[in-house]
Amino acid sequence: MAAAMAHALRERGVEDAVAAMAGEVGVLAFRDGYDAWTADGNTRDLNELVSEALQRVRSAAGKLG
């Protein structure tokens, strides 16, 4: 999945290293959102949960830099 994301980004002109990292981050956010989506009692949309997970990753990265 990460490789497919990175490939699509490279085709859009994104630098190799940035595309590779973005692909891995995308998988991380998807996995986190998917886990929340499949949790017992969840009624929220997968897209919403993945978007929130990506925002958490962005926030965490900002605190590191």
Secondary structure, DSSP 4 states (H G I P E B T S, - for coil): -HHHHHHHHHHTT--HHHHHHHHHHHHHHHHHHHHHHTSTT--S-HHHHHHHHHHHHHHHHHHH-
